[in-house]
């Protein structure tokens, strides 16, 4: 979808619109506008029953207590999936990185998370990954997390045999469907949704990395995002994989909105959905008549779900490098089928069409855009309720997601439908949901 219906916009207008659409504050603003429109009865698709929010908050709080009885709730992050089945795989990663300096190790952590998040599209109900090292079998996001970590350790994303635990553009560009199928154990009896789309996304990532050598070096390594955000990407010692152990770590702060904006500026062109604003890729952004707003970006709703999931998932790798990620609550809840499904299944978001779940929907239709916007805005409404129930008024939204709302969405789906399928089927390439 492009905004070519308004030819009067100047290049400056387009640049301003893109800048606004890549700001997380705009996500909240436009989602709040849609929430208000639904409250006022201006939506063709939904009404609300916000009296159910307290019950949803109680479900989230109860799950959080049962999952984390010591009260230490971790961040919602891809990092969690690397711990699936109670296995400390990150210790194995670090053992393989022995001899690397702290910054080089952190770059490798960033690259592991980066590639794992991009491969984390919906797997479908039939796919499984059997991990030889633990003897355990995993499905869905946990399975993809474990599989991507094993592929990373095998050197599948590195073109340097002497440095297998890394990701670079040359290696990404040469991955084909049979290669990724083998890495993910895909066979006729073990089908994975969207295999070709994942390969295409890796190729798009390779091209984006190669097109920005000043940031990602001639090798096209996404881990150099760390260097760029800490203003040390031209420091020669940071390009040495074997910095002396114990050398000074990067002691800097990066705000979560800045981290997200850096990801969007560098990688908005890789998303297959092809959303553009007058020819400029804008990623997970969609036009909607109730979006509101001012300026040339008015009428568009940005979500940046996968980029925000990646931002949350990069917090711990950055922290390991001594870089503190601040303003974490500026990021929003993630508008995907578990959080959004929770609010539908709980009767807070009420579709006007009682048969809403009988057809497959696409991400760009107004129904889906509204549902996702309501999810973002209502997760903000749930945050203070969950904090009160857990007795922690400073609990980050990222911990509520992990504690949490995502698990509650999976739980309530299992209560209502055999196999725990979400209430809505989306025909998506996996980079939106």
C-alpha positions as CSV (number, residue, x, y, z in Angstrom):
1,X,0.0,0.0,0.0
2,X,1.4,3.4,-0.8
3,X,0.3,6.9,-0.2
4,X,0.3,8.0,-3.9
5,X,-3.2,9.4,-3.6
6,X,-1.7,12.7,-2.3
7,X,0.6,14.0,-5.0
8,X,0.9,17.5,-3.3
9,X,3.3,16.2,-0.7
10,X,6.8,17.6,-1.0
11,X,9.9,15.5,-0.4
12,X,10.1,17.2,3.0
13,X,6.6,16.2,3.8
14,X,7.5,12.6,2.9
15,X,10.6,12.6,5.1
16,X,8.6,14.1,8.0
17,X,5.9,11.4,7.6
18,X,8.4,8.6,7.5
19,X,10.2,10.0,10.6
20,X,6.9,10.2,12.5
21,X,5.8,6.7,11.5
22,X,9.1,5.3,12.8
23,X,8.6,6.8,16.2
24,X,7.2,4.6,18.9
25,X,5.2,7.6,20.3
26,X,3.2,7.6,17.1
27,X,2.3,3.9,17.7
28,X,0.6,4.9,20.9
29,X,-1.0,8.0,19.6
30,X,-2.6,6.4,16.6
31,X,-3.7,3.3,18.6
32,X,-5.2,5.5,21.2
33,X,-7.1,7.4,18.5
34,X,-8.6,4.1,17.3
35,X,-9.5,3.1,20.8
36,X,-11.3,6.4,21.3
37,X,-13.1,5.9,18.0
38,X,-14.4,2.5,19.0
39,X,-15.5,3.9,22.4
40,X,-17.5,6.5,20.6
41,X,-19.2,4.0,18.4
42,X,-17.5,5.1,15.2
43,X,-16.2,1.7,14.3
44,X,-17.9,-0.6,11.8
45,X,-16.2,-3.6,13.2
46,X,-15.9,-3.5,17.0
47,X,-17.4,-2.5,20.3
48,X,-15.8,-2.7,23.7
49,X,-16.6,-4.2,27.1
50,X,-13.9,-2.6,29.2
51,X,-15.5,-4.0,32.4
52,X,-13.7,-7.2,31.5
53,X,-10.3,-5.7,31.9
54,X,-10.1,-6.4,35.7
55,X,-10.7,-10.1,35.0
56,X,-8.1,-10.2,32.3
57,X,-5.6,-8.5,34.7
58,X,-6.4,-11.1,37.3
59,X,-5.7,-13.9,34.8
60,X,-2.3,-12.3,33.9
61,X,-1.4,-11.7,37.5
62,X,-2.2,-15.3,38.5
63,X,-0.2,-16.7,35.6
64,X,2.7,-14.4,36.5
65,X,2.7,-15.6,40.1
66,X,2.6,-19.3,39.1
67,X,5.3,-18.9,36.4
68,X,7.6,-16.8,38.5
69,X,6.9,-17.5,42.2
70,X,10.0,-15.7,43.4
71,X,8.7,-12.5,42.0
72,X,11.6,-12.0,39.6
73,X,9.8,-11.6,36.2
74,X,12.1,-11.5,33.3
75,X,11.7,-9.3,30.2
76,X,9.6,-10.5,27.3
77,X,12.4,-11.6,25.0
78,X,13.6,-14.1,22.5
79,X,16.3,-14.8,25.2
80,X,13.6,-16.8,27.1
81,X,13.1,-19.3,24.2
82,X,16.8,-20.1,24.4
83,X,16.1,-21.5,27.9
84,X,13.3,-23.9,26.7
85,X,13.1,-27.2,28.5
86,X,15.3,-25.8,31.3
87,X,18.5,-26.0,29.3
88,X,21.1,-23.2,29.7
89,X,22.0,-23.0,26.0
90,X,23.5,-19.5,26.3
91,X,26.2,-20.9,28.5
92,X,27.0,-23.2,25.6
93,X,27.1,-20.2,23.3
94,X,29.5,-18.3,25.6
95,X,31.7,-21.4,25.9
96,X,32.0,-21.4,22.1
97,X,32.9,-17.6,22.3
98,X,35.7,-18.2,24.8
99,X,38.7,-16.0,23.8
100,X,36.5,-13.3,22.4
101,X,36.4,-10.0,24.2
102,X,33.2,-8.7,25.9
103,X,32.2,-6.5,23.0
104,X,32.8,-9.2,20.4
105,X,30.8,-11.6,22.5
106,X,28.0,-9.1,22.7
107,X,28.0,-8.6,19.0
108,X,27.6,-12.4,18.6
109,X,24.7,-12.3,21.1
110,X,23.0,-9.5,19.1
111,X,23.4,-11.5,15.9
112,X,22.0,-14.7,17.5
113,X,18.9,-12.8,18.7
114,X,18.6,-10.9,15.4
115,X,18.5,-14.0,13.2
116,X,16.3,-15.9,15.7
117,X,13.7,-13.2,15.8
118,X,13.6,-13.0,12.0
119,X,13.0,-16.7,11.8
120,X,10.3,-16.6,14.4
121,X,7.2,-16.5,12.1
122,X,4.3,-18.8,12.9
123,X,5.5,-22.4,12.6
124,X,2.0,-24.0,12.2
125,X,0.6,-26.8,14.3
126,X,2.4,-29.8,12.9
127,X,6.1,-28.7,12.9
128,X,8.5,-30.0,15.6
129,X,12.2,-29.6,16.3
130,X,14.0,-32.6,17.9
131,X,17.1,-31.3,19.7
132,X,19.7,-34.1,19.8
133,X,21.8,-32.4,22.5
134,X,19.0,-32.4,25.1
135,X,16.8,-35.3,23.7
136,X,13.8,-32.9,23.9
137,X,11.4,-31.9,21.2
138,X,9.9,-28.4,20.9
139,X,7.2,-26.8,18.8
140,X,6.2,-23.3,17.8
141,X,8.2,-20.3,19.0
142,X,10.3,-22.4,21.5
143,X,11.1,-24.9,18.7
144,X,12.2,-22.1,16.3
145,X,14.3,-20.5,19.1
146,X,16.1,-23.7,19.8
147,X,16.5,-24.6,16.1
148,X,17.9,-21.2,15.2
149,X,20.4,-21.3,18.1
150,X,21.6,-24.7,17.0
151,X,21.9,-23.4,13.4
152,X,23.9,-20.4,14.7
153,X,26.3,-22.7,16.7
154,X,26.8,-24.8,13.6
155,X,28.1,-21.8,11.6
156,X,25.1,-21.7,9.3
157,X,25.0,-17.9,9.2
158,X,28.8,-17.3,9.0
159,X,31.0,-17.2,5.9
160,X,34.1,-17.4,8.1
161,X,34.9,-21.0,9.1
162,X,37.3,-19.7,11.8
163,X,34.5,-17.7,13.4
164,X,31.3,-19.8,13.1
165,X,29.2,-18.0,15.8
166,X,28.3,-14.9,13.9
167,X,25.9,-13.7,11.2
168,X,27.1,-12.0,8.0
169,X,25.6,-10.9,4.7
170,X,27.6,-13.3,2.5
171,X,26.3,-16.4,4.4
172,X,22.8,-15.1,4.5
173,X,22.7,-14.5,0.8
174,X,23.7,-18.1,0.0
175,X,21.1,-19.8,2.2
176,X,18.5,-21.5,0.0
177,X,15.3,-23.4,0.8
178,X,16.8,-26.9,1.1
179,X,19.5,-25.5,3.4
180,X,17.1,-23.8,5.8
181,X,14.8,-26.8,5.6
182,X,17.6,-29.1,6.7
183,X,18.5,-26.7,9.6
184,X,14.9,-26.6,10.8
185,X,14.3,-30.3,10.2
186,X,11.5,-29.6,7.7
187,X,10.3,-32.7,5.8
188,X,7.1,-33.8,4.2
189,X,6.0,-35.4,7.6
190,X,7.2,-32.3,9.5
191,X,5.9,-29.3,7.5
192,X,6.8,-25.7,8.5
193,X,4.6,-22.8,7.4
194,X,6.4,-20.1,5.3
195,X,9.7,-21.7,4.7
196,X,10.3,-19.9,1.4
197,X,9.2,-16.6,3.0
198,X,11.9,-17.0,5.7
199,X,14.6,-17.6,3.1
200,X,13.4,-14.5,1.2
201,X,13.6,-12.5,4.5
202,X,17.2,-13.6,5.1
203,X,18.1,-12.6,1.5
204,X,16.5,-9.2,2.1
205,X,18.4,-8.8,5.3
206,X,21.7,-9.6,3.5
207,X,21.0,-6.9,0.9
208,X,20.2,-4.3,3.6
209,X,23.4,-5.1,5.5
210,X,25.5,-4.9,2.3
211,X,23.9,-1.6,1.4
212,X,25.1,0.0,4.7
213,X,28.8,-0.8,5.0
214,X,29.5,2.3,7.1
215,X,27.3,0.9,9.8
216,X,27.5,-2.9,9.4
217,X,31.1,-3.1,7.9
218,X,32.1,-4.7,4.7
219,X,31.2,-8.1,6.1
220,X,27.6,-6.9,6.7
221,X,27.3,-8.0,10.3
222,X,24.1,-6.9,12.2
223,X,26.0,-7.0,15.5
224,X,27.6,-3.7,14.6
225,X,24.3,-2.1,15.5
226,X,25.7,-2.2,19.0
227,X,28.8,-0.1,17.9
228,X,26.7,2.3,16.0
229,X,24.4,3.1,18.9
230,X,27.3,3.6,21.3
231,X,29.2,5.9,18.9
232,X,32.1,3.5,18.8
233,X,31.6,1.9,15.4
234,X,34.9,3.5,14.0
235,X,37.0,2.4,17.0
236,X,39.5,-0.1,15.6
237,X,39.6,-2.1,18.8
238,X,35.9,-2.9,18.4
239,X,36.6,-4.8,15.2
240,X,39.1,-7.1,16.8
241,X,37.4,-10.4,17.7
242,X,40.0,-11.1,20.3
243,X,39.9,-8.1,22.6
244,X,41.9,-8.8,25.8
245,X,39.5,-10.4,28.4
246,X,38.7,-7.9,31.1
247,X,39.1,-4.8,28.8
248,X,36.8,-2.0,29.4
249,X,33.2,-2.7,28.3
250,X,31.1,-0.1,26.6
251,X,29.6,1.9,29.5
252,X,26.8,3.8,27.7
253,X,23.0,4.2,27.7
254,X,20.7,3.8,24.8
255,X,17.0,4.5,25.0
256,X,14.6,1.9,23.8
257,X,13.0,4.4,21.4
258,X,16.4,5.1,19.9
259,X,17.1,1.4,19.5
260,X,13.8,0.8,17.8
261,X,14.3,3.8,15.5
262,X,17.8,2.6,14.5
263,X,16.3,-0.8,13.6
264,X,13.5,0.8,11.6
265,X,15.9,3.2,9.8
266,X,18.2,0.4,8.8
267,X,15.8,-2.5,8.1
268,X,12.3,-1.1,7.1
269,X,13.0,-2.2,3.5
270,X,13.4,-5.9,4.4
271,X,9.7,-6.6,5.3
272,X,7.8,-8.5,2.5
273,X,4.5,-6.7,3.2
274,X,5.9,-3.9,1.1
275,X,4.3,-1.0,2.9
276,X,5.5,2.3,1.5
277,X,4.8,6.0,2.0
278,X,5.3,7.6,-1.5
279,X,8.0,5.1,-2.3
280,X,9.8,5.0,1.1
281,X,9.5,1.6,3.0
282,X,7.8,2.1,6.3
283,X,7.3,-1.6,7.4
284,X,4.5,-2.5,9.7
285,X,2.4,0.6,9.1
286,X,-1.1,0.7,7.7
287,X,-3.6,3.3,6.5
288,X,-6.9,3.5,8.3
289,X,-9.7,6.1,8.2
290,X,-10.0,6.4,12.0
291,X,-6.2,6.7,12.6
292,X,-6.3,10.5,13.1
293,X,-3.0,12.4,13.7
294,X,-1.6,15.5,12.2
295,X,0.8,16.4,9.5
296,X,1.6,14.3,6.4
297,X,1.5,11.0,8.3
298,X,-2.1,11.5,9.4
299,X,-4.3,8.5,8.6
300,X,-1.6,5.9,9.2
301,X,-1.2,3.5,12.1
302,X,2.4,2.2,12.8
303,X,2.8,-1.0,14.9
304,X,6.3,-2.3,14.2
305,X,5.5,-5.5,16.0
306,X,8.5,-7.5,14.9
307,X,10.9,-4.6,15.3
308,X,9.6,-4.0,18.8
309,X,9.9,-7.7,19.6
310,X,13.5,-7.5,18.4
311,X,14.1,-4.4,20.5
312,X,12.9,-6.1,23.6
313,X,15.0,-9.1,22.8
314,X,18.2,-7.0,22.4
315,X,18.0,-5.5,25.9
316,X,19.9,-8.4,27.5
317,X,22.6,-8.7,24.9
318,X,23.2,-4.9,25.2
319,X,23.3,-5.2,28.9
320,X,26.0,-7.9,28.7
321,X,28.1,-5.3,26.9
322,X,27.6,-2.8,29.6
323,X,25.1,-0.8,27.6
324,X,22.0,0.1,29.7
325,X,18.7,0.2,27.7
326,X,16.6,3.0,29.2
327,X,12.9,4.1,28.7
328,X,11.8,0.5,28.2
329,X,8.2,1.4,28.9
330,X,8.2,3.7,25.9
331,X,7.9,0.6,23.8
332,X,4.4,-0.8,23.4
333,X,2.7,-4.1,23.9
334,X,2.9,-6.4,20.9
335,X,-0.2,-6.5,18.6
336,X,-0.1,-10.2,17.7
337,X,-2.5,-13.1,17.9
338,X,-1.8,-14.1,21.5
339,X,-2.2,-10.7,23.2
340,X,-4.9,-9.7,20.8
341,X,-6.5,-13.1,21.1
342,X,-6.6,-12.8,24.9
343,X,-8.7,-9.6,24.6
344,X,-11.0,-11.2,22.0
345,X,-11.5,-14.5,23.9
346,X,-12.0,-12.6,27.2
347,X,-14.8,-10.5,25.6
348,X,-13.1,-7.1,26.1
349,X,-12.8,-6.5,22.3
350,X,-16.2,-7.4,20.9
351,X,-16.6,-7.9,17.1
352,X,-19.9,-6.6,15.7
353,X,-19.9,-9.7,13.4
354,X,-20.5,-12.8,15.5
355,X,-19.1,-14.9,12.7
356,X,-15.8,-13.0,12.7
357,X,-13.6,-16.1,13.0
358,X,-15.1,-18.0,10.1
359,X,-12.8,-16.6,7.4
360,X,-9.1,-16.0,7.0
361,X,-8.1,-12.3,7.3
362,X,-5.2,-10.3,5.9
363,X,-3.0,-7.8,7.8
364,X,-4.0,-4.8,5.8
365,X,-7.8,-5.0,6.2
366,X,-9.4,-2.4,8.5
367,X,-10.8,-5.2,10.8
368,X,-7.2,-6.4,11.6
369,X,-5.7,-3.0,11.9
370,X,-8.4,-2.0,14.4
371,X,-8.0,-5.2,16.4
372,X,-4.2,-4.7,16.6
373,X,-4.6,-1.0,17.6
374,X,-7.1,-2.0,20.3
375,X,-4.6,-4.6,21.6
376,X,-1.8,-2.0,22.0
377,X,-4.0,0.5,23.7
378,X,-5.7,-2.0,26.0
379,X,-2.4,-3.5,27.1
380,X,-1.5,-0.1,28.3
381,X,-4.8,0.0,30.2
382,X,-4.0,-3.4,31.8
383,X,-0.5,-2.4,33.0
384,X,-1.6,-0.4,36.1
385,X,-4.1,-3.1,37.0
386,X,-1.5,-5.9,36.9
387,X,1.0,-3.8,38.7
388,X,-1.5,-3.3,41.6
389,X,-2.4,-7.0,41.8
390,X,1.3,-8.0,41.9
391,X,2.2,-5.2,44.4
392,X,4.9,-3.8,42.1
393,X,4.1,-0.3,40.8
394,X,7.3,-0.2,38.8
395,X,6.9,-3.5,36.9
396,X,7.8,-2.8,33.3
397,X,5.3,-3.5,30.5
398,X,7.9,-6.0,29.1
399,X,7.5,-8.1,32.2
400,X,3.7,-8.0,32.0
401,X,4.0,-9.3,28.5
402,X,6.3,-12.1,29.6
403,X,4.5,-12.9,32.9
404,X,2.0,-12.5,31.4
405,X,-0.3,-11.5,28.7
406,X,1.2,-13.6,26.0
407,X,1.0,-16.8,28.1
408,X,-2.6,-15.8,29.1
409,X,-3.5,-15.6,25.4
410,X,-2.2,-19.1,24.9
411,X,-3.9,-20.3,28.0
412,X,-7.4,-18.9,27.2
413,X,-7.1,-20.1,23.6
414,X,-6.5,-23.7,24.9
415,X,-9.6,-23.4,27.1
416,X,-11.8,-22.4,24.2
417,X,-10.5,-24.3,21.2
418,X,-9.0,-27.8,20.7
419,X,-5.2,-27.3,20.1
420,X,-5.2,-23.8,21.4
421,X,-5.6,-22.1,18.0
422,X,-6.0,-18.3,18.1
423,X,-9.6,-16.9,17.6
424,X,-8.6,-15.3,14.3
425,X,-6.8,-16.9,11.3
426,X,-4.5,-14.5,9.6
427,X,-3.0,-15.0,6.1
428,X,0.4,-13.5,6.9
429,X,4.0,-13.9,5.8
430,X,5.0,-14.1,9.5
431,X,6.6,-10.7,9.7
432,X,3.5,-9.0,11.0
433,X,2.2,-11.8,13.4
